[in-house]
Amino acid sequence: MNQKIYMDTSIIGGYFEEEFKEATMKLFDRLDNNEIIFVVSDLLDLELLNAPPGVREHLLSYKPEKSKRVELTSEAIELADTYTAEKVVGKTSLDDCRYISLVTIHKVNVLASWNFKHIVN
């Protein structure tokens, strides 16, 4: 079974930024080679509305079979609210907590975001 990776807009945008390009291209190569499945959500859709056209177009260039769609459920919202209330993730935004709750609820293997790089370094 392929590893499921939830990505936020920063990962797609990283494809176009020199600092993140090499690592991001490797991730997309793994997608091209059917080694992974990207998990996308309605949260990502909202982010893409304000993203540069090239970022949106890059993701849309992939067939829907390359990804799995999940929705932000009431259970995920409640879990995100709990993370925030309990300060589980420190000084992060509610949106970050929603990403974390989405991957938790939907049993996604990896949450990929250049915005979280300070957490994983």
Helices and strands as residue ranges (DSSP letters): E 3-7, H 9-14, H 18-32, E 36-41, H 42-49, H 53-60, G 64-66, E 67-70, H 74-86, H 94-105, E 110-112, G 114-116, H 117-120
